[in-house]
Amino acid sequence: MKIAFLGGGNMATALIGGMVERGFAADDIHAIEPDAAARERLQARFGVRALAAPDEGTLRADVLALAVKPQQMKAALTPFAGALRKTLVISIAAGLRLVDIGRWLGGAGAPHTRLVRCMPNIPALIGAGVTGMYAAPAVDAAEREIAGRILAAVGSTVWVDDEARLDAVTGISGSGPAYVFHFIEALEAAGRAQGFDAAAARLLALDTVLGAARLASSSDDPPAVLREKVTSKGGTTAAALAHLASAGWYDALIGAVAAATARSRELGEQFGQDRT
């Protein structure tokens, strides 16, 4: 199975590295990347074929993974317009809708329909991501399995049955790492405010979040039950949680996800516009 990546940036690099580690043949992976230094890094690190522009080999690939910025996608797809037939196209470009990608790939002909849209998040760079995935109706079960294997190279995957739900995936897990980073930032600041030096405050904050996440992941109990187990009536945790509740943090986070989801929908409309 030949797989071509359009774009050789951080996410493509993470995917290629994860795929090679999981047994995908490096000789079967091509990367189209205009930056010479990036091409050299990909070739040296993974042994894949990297080239500056599409050629006959990449046009005949079984899978084309789109890993360029959304605002650059239409121009980047120009060499492929009308040239793909049975190719499975997987997009990891945030916000771009399949109807627009299919139209651009079709050129003057019928839109391309064998499309999968994915929303990975930044921990994919260390193989710890989670990716929301949606397959267009023309994609069969075998192609879904291929797409799932590729994205599983950088973490877990969640399929959705409606492309519009990927906007919510963006709000939850796509933007979610920033929420967690912000929480760590605040917990560090709280540690410094209590007299700890920067290094100690950072260690306390990071390892608390890491440990809590690992415990939640390994436990059969839902987070609410785990929280209750840590919260003694009238104790320190109860005092802290009461303060957070009075500050409205829970509803604020839910509202933040809603805001990110709405913005994802807006960007999809914006990026999908045909500009001359």
C-alpha positions as CSV (number, residue, x, y, z in Angstrom):
1,M,0.0,0.0,0.0
2,K,1.5,3.3,-1.1
3,I,0.8,6.3,1.1
4,A,1.6,9.9,0.1
5,F,1.6,12.8,2.5
6,L,0.9,16.3,1.2
7,G,2.9,18.3,3.7
8,G,5.8,17.3,5.9
9,G,5.3,19.4,9.0
10,N,5.0,18.4,12.6
11,M,1.8,16.3,12.4
12,A,2.9,14.6,9.2
13,T,6.2,13.8,10.8
14,A,4.5,12.4,13.9
15,L,2.3,10.2,11.7
16,I,5.1,9.0,9.5
17,G,7.2,8.2,12.6
18,G,4.4,6.3,14.3
19,M,3.6,4.4,11.2
20,V,7.2,3.3,10.6
21,E,7.4,2.2,14.3
22,R,4.2,0.1,13.8
23,G,5.4,-1.8,10.8
24,F,4.5,0.4,7.8
25,A,7.2,0.1,5.2
26,A,9.2,3.3,4.8
27,D,9.6,2.6,1.1
28,D,5.8,2.8,0.7
29,I,5.6,6.3,2.2
30,H,6.1,9.4,0.2
31,A,6.1,13.0,1.5
32,I,5.5,16.0,-0.7
33,E,7.2,19.0,1.1
34,P,8.5,22.2,-0.6
35,D,11.0,23.0,2.1
36,A,14.3,21.3,1.4
37,A,15.5,21.1,5.0
38,A,12.2,19.4,6.0
39,R,12.6,16.9,3.2
40,E,16.1,16.1,4.2
41,R,15.0,15.5,7.8
42,L,12.2,13.2,6.8
43,Q,14.5,11.1,4.5
44,A,17.3,10.9,7.1
45,R,15.1,10.1,10.1
46,F,12.6,7.7,8.6
47,G,14.0,6.6,5.2
48,V,10.9,7.7,3.3
49,R,10.9,9.3,-0.1
50,A,10.5,13.0,0.1
51,L,10.0,15.3,-2.9
52,A,9.3,18.9,-3.6
53,A,6.2,18.4,-5.8
54,P,3.8,15.6,-6.7
55,D,5.0,13.2,-9.4
56,E,3.4,10.2,-11.1
57,G,4.2,8.0,-8.1
58,T,2.4,10.2,-5.6
59,L,-0.6,10.6,-8.0
60,R,-1.0,6.8,-8.1
61,A,-0.7,6.4,-4.3
62,D,-3.4,4.3,-2.6
63,V,-3.8,6.9,0.2
64,L,-3.2,10.6,0.1
65,A,-2.9,12.2,3.5
66,L,-3.5,16.0,3.5
67,A,-1.3,17.7,6.1
68,V,-1.0,21.3,4.9
69,K,-2.6,24.3,6.6
70,P,-6.3,24.9,5.8
71,Q,-5.7,28.2,4.2
72,Q,-3.2,26.7,1.8
73,M,-5.2,23.6,0.9
74,K,-6.9,24.7,-2.2
75,A,-3.7,25.8,-3.9
76,A,-1.9,22.7,-2.7
77,L,-4.5,20.4,-4.2
78,T,-4.3,22.0,-7.7
79,P,-1.9,19.3,-9.1
80,F,-4.3,16.6,-7.9
81,A,-7.5,18.1,-9.4
82,G,-9.2,15.6,-11.5
83,A,-6.2,13.2,-11.3
84,L,-7.4,10.9,-8.5
85,R,-9.8,8.1,-9.0
86,K,-9.8,5.3,-6.4
87,T,-7.4,7.1,-4.0
88,L,-8.5,7.2,-0.4
89,V,-7.9,10.8,0.8
90,I,-7.4,11.5,4.5
91,S,-7.5,15.1,5.7
92,I,-6.0,16.2,9.0
93,A,-6.5,19.9,8.2
94,A,-8.5,21.5,11.0
95,G,-11.8,22.9,10.0
96,L,-11.9,22.0,6.3
97,R,-15.1,20.3,5.3
98,L,-15.1,17.3,3.0
99,V,-17.5,18.9,0.5
100,D,-14.9,21.6,-0.1
101,I,-11.9,19.2,-0.3
102,G,-13.9,16.9,-2.7
103,R,-14.8,19.8,-4.9
104,W,-11.2,21.0,-5.1
105,L,-9.9,17.5,-5.9
106,G,-12.5,17.0,-8.5
107,G,-11.5,20.1,-10.5
108,A,-13.8,20.5,-13.5
109,G,-15.2,17.0,-13.1
110,A,-17.2,15.3,-10.4
111,P,-16.1,15.8,-6.8
112,H,-13.9,13.3,-5.2
113,T,-15.9,11.2,-2.7
114,R,-13.5,8.7,-1.1
115,L,-12.7,11.0,1.8
116,V,-12.0,10.8,5.5
117,R,-11.7,13.8,7.7
118,C,-9.7,13.7,11.0
119,M,-9.1,16.0,13.9
120,P,-6.0,14.9,15.8
121,N,-4.6,16.9,18.7
122,I,-1.2,18.1,19.7
123,P,-0.2,15.2,22.0
124,A,-0.1,13.2,18.8
125,L,3.4,14.6,18.4
126,I,4.5,12.2,21.2
127,G,2.2,9.4,20.2
128,A,-0.4,10.2,22.9
129,G,-3.0,12.0,20.9
130,V,-6.7,11.3,20.3
131,T,-8.2,11.8,16.9
132,G,-11.8,12.3,15.9
133,M,-12.6,10.7,12.5
134,Y,-15.5,10.8,10.0
135,A,-15.7,8.9,6.8
136,A,-17.8,10.0,3.8
137,P,-20.5,7.6,2.6
138,A,-18.4,6.4,-0.4
139,V,-15.6,5.1,2.0
140,D,-16.0,1.3,2.5
141,A,-15.2,-0.7,5.6
142,A,-11.7,-1.7,4.4
143,E,-10.8,2.0,3.8
144,R,-12.1,3.0,7.2
145,E,-9.8,0.3,8.7
146,I,-6.8,1.7,6.7
147,A,-7.6,5.3,7.9
148,G,-8.0,4.1,11.5
149,R,-4.6,2.2,11.4
150,I,-2.8,5.3,10.1
151,L,-4.2,7.7,12.7
152,A,-3.8,5.1,15.5
153,A,-0.1,5.5,14.9
154,V,-0.2,8.6,17.0
155,G,-2.8,7.6,19.7
156,S,-6.4,6.6,20.1
157,T,-9.2,7.2,17.6
158,V,-12.9,8.0,17.9
159,W,-15.3,7.7,14.9
160,V,-18.3,10.0,14.6
161,D,-21.3,9.4,12.4
162,D,-21.8,13.1,11.4
163,E,-19.1,15.3,10.0
164,A,-20.6,18.3,11.9
165,R,-19.6,16.6,15.2
166,L,-16.0,17.1,14.3
167,D,-16.5,20.7,15.3
168,A,-17.3,19.5,18.8
169,V,-14.3,17.2,18.7
170,T,-12.2,20.3,17.9
171,G,-13.7,22.1,20.9
172,I,-13.1,19.2,23.3
173,S,-9.9,17.4,22.3
174,G,-8.4,19.6,19.6
175,S,-8.4,22.7,21.8
176,G,-8.4,20.7,25.0
177,P,-4.7,20.4,25.6
178,A,-4.6,24.2,25.9
179,Y,-7.2,24.0,28.6
180,V,-5.0,21.5,30.5
181,F,-1.9,23.6,29.9
182,H,-3.7,26.6,31.3
183,F,-4.8,24.6,34.4
184,I,-1.1,23.5,34.9
185,E,0.0,27.1,34.5
186,A,-2.5,28.2,37.2
187,L,-1.6,25.4,39.5
188,E,2.1,26.3,39.1
189,A,1.2,29.9,39.9
190,A,-0.7,28.8,43.0
191,G,2.4,26.9,44.1
192,R,4.6,29.9,43.8
193,A,2.1,32.0,45.6
194,Q,2.4,29.5,48.5
195,G,6.1,30.0,48.7
196,F,7.5,27.2,46.5
197,D,10.3,28.0,44.0
198,A,9.5,27.7,40.3
199,A,11.0,24.2,39.9
200,A,9.1,22.7,42.8
201,A,5.9,24.4,41.8
202,R,6.2,23.0,38.3
203,L,6.9,19.5,39.5
204,L,4.0,19.5,41.9
205,A,1.6,20.8,39.2
206,L,2.8,18.5,36.4
207,D,3.0,15.3,38.4
208,T,-0.4,16.0,40.0
209,V,-2.0,16.3,36.6
210,L,-0.1,13.3,35.2
211,G,-0.9,11.1,38.1
212,A,-4.6,12.1,38.2
213,A,-5.0,11.4,34.5
214,R,-3.3,8.0,34.8
215,L,-5.5,7.1,37.7
216,A,-8.6,8.1,35.9
217,S,-7.6,6.2,32.8
218,S,-6.8,3.0,34.7
219,S,-9.9,3.1,37.0
220,D,-13.3,1.7,36.4
221,D,-14.8,4.6,38.4
222,P,-16.0,7.7,36.5
223,P,-14.2,11.0,37.4
224,A,-17.1,12.1,39.6
225,V,-16.6,9.1,41.8
226,L,-12.9,9.5,42.0
227,R,-13.4,13.1,42.9
228,E,-15.8,12.1,45.7
229,K,-13.2,9.6,47.0
230,V,-10.7,12.4,47.4
231,T,-13.1,14.8,49.0
232,S,-13.7,14.4,52.8
233,K,-16.6,16.4,54.2
234,G,-15.3,19.6,55.7
235,G,-11.7,18.9,54.5
236,T,-9.2,20.7,52.4
237,T,-10.4,19.4,49.1
238,A,-14.0,20.3,49.9
239,A,-12.9,23.8,50.6
240,A,-11.0,24.1,47.4
241,L,-13.9,22.6,45.3
242,A,-16.4,24.9,46.9
243,H,-14.3,27.9,45.9
244,L,-14.0,26.6,42.3
245,A,-17.8,26.1,42.2
246,S,-18.4,29.6,43.5
247,A,-16.1,31.0,40.8
248,G,-18.2,29.1,38.1
249,W,-15.2,27.2,36.6
250,Y,-17.2,24.1,35.7
251,D,-19.8,26.0,33.6
252,A,-17.0,28.3,32.2
253,L,-15.2,25.2,30.8
254,I,-18.4,23.9,29.2
255,G,-18.9,27.3,27.7
256,A,-15.3,27.4,26.5
257,V,-15.8,24.2,24.6
258,A,-19.0,25.6,23.1
259,A,-17.2,28.7,22.0
260,A,-14.4,26.6,20.3
261,T,-17.0,24.4,18.6
262,A,-18.8,27.5,17.2
263,R,-15.5,29.0,16.0
264,S,-14.6,25.7,14.3
265,R,-17.9,25.9,12.3
266,E,-17.1,29.5,11.3
267,L,-13.6,28.6,10.2
268,G,-15.0,25.7,8.1
269,E,-17.2,28.2,6.2
270,Q,-14.3,30.6,5.8
271,F,-11.7,28.1,4.6
272,G,-14.1,26.5,2.2
273,Q,-14.7,29.7,0.3
274,D,-13.4,29.7,-3.3
275,R,-11.0,32.6,-3.7
276,T,-9.4,33.8,-6.9
